């Protein structure tokens, strides 16, 4: 399946169940394992599981394959591996803690050193 079509199916499936802060990261220049990472938030264990289930259902309906699913038991962080796209559906606190968006962007945000920290490093 074309990556753009698969990406649209995933994003639409997440929007159907009211996922929040959906972010798509192009990883083609960073790894050969997959082409996109999609990160989205759900407000509860029930919602993250429903989001993951809807992504799986919509991809299957379109003729795509699910490689694997992890984390459905707890629902805090559910990963849906579609081969070319890896979908991470997380509760906000987990998403903030792991900060996958910064990890996978090509130009990471840099922490600014305060004047005190800069002087103590000398």
N, C-alpha and C positions, 0 to 999 in steps of 0.2 A: 504494500500500500504506500502511496506517495506520502512523504513526511508532512507536507502541508495539510493534506486531507486528514491524516491521523491526528495532527496537532489540533485542528479545528474540532474534530469529534471529541477529543479529550476536554478542551476548553468549554465547549457547549455542554458536555455532560456535567462538568463541575458547576457551570452557571445554572443549570436546571435545578440543582439541589442547593443553590444559594451559597456556594463556596465564597470565601472572602479572600481578597488580596492575591488573586491568581497571577502568577508570574511565570513567564516562559523564558528559559535561558538556552541560547544556542551554544552547544558544546562541541560543534564539529571541529573546531581548531584546537580544542583542549584535550580530547580523548577520542579514540577510535571505538570505544565500547558502545556509545549511544550518541544520538544527534541532538537531543533536547532533554532538558529537565523541566518539569512543570511542578511548581510548588504552590500549594493552596492551603487555606486554613478552614477548619470547621470548628464550631463552638463547643461541641460535645463529642464524647465517644460515639454516640449514636449517629451524629451527623457525619463524622469522619468515615465511619463504616458505610453509611449510605452513599456518600460521595464516591468511595472506592468501588462499591458495588455498581453504581450507575456508570462509572467509567468503564468497568469491565463489560457490562451489558451492552453499552453503546458500541464499543469496539468490536465485540463479537457479532452484533447485528450488522455491522459494516463489513464483516468478513475478515477482521483482524484477529490476531492471536494474543493471548495473555501468556507471557513467559512464566511469571510467578507473582505471588502476592504475599506480603509479609506484614505482620502487625495487626491483623484484623481482630485478634483475641482481645487486646487491650483497647484499641481504637485511639490511642494517644498519637501515634504516628503510623499511618498505613502507607506502604510502598507498593505501587502497582508497576511491575516491569513489563513494558510492551515491546521490548527489544530496542527499537530506535528511540523510544521515549520512555523515560522513567518518571513516574508521577509520585510526588511526595505530598500526602495530605496529613496535615499536622494541626494539633491544637495550638493556639497562639503562644502559650508559654514555652512549649517544646520548640516551636519554630524560632522564637526569639533566642533561645538558648543555643541551638545548633547553627543558626544563621547560614543556611545553605546557599542563599543567594550571594552572599559575599564570598563564600568559599569557591563558587563556580564562576564568578565573573572574571574577566581577563584583566581588569584594572581594579584591584581591591582598594577599598577605602583605607586611608592611612590614619593612624591615630596621631593627633598633634601632641607634641611634647610641650608641657608647660615650661615656663622659664626655669622653675625650680628643678624639674626633672632634667632639663638640658644642662644646667650647671652641675648637677650631681653626677652626670655621666662623664664630665671632663676629668 
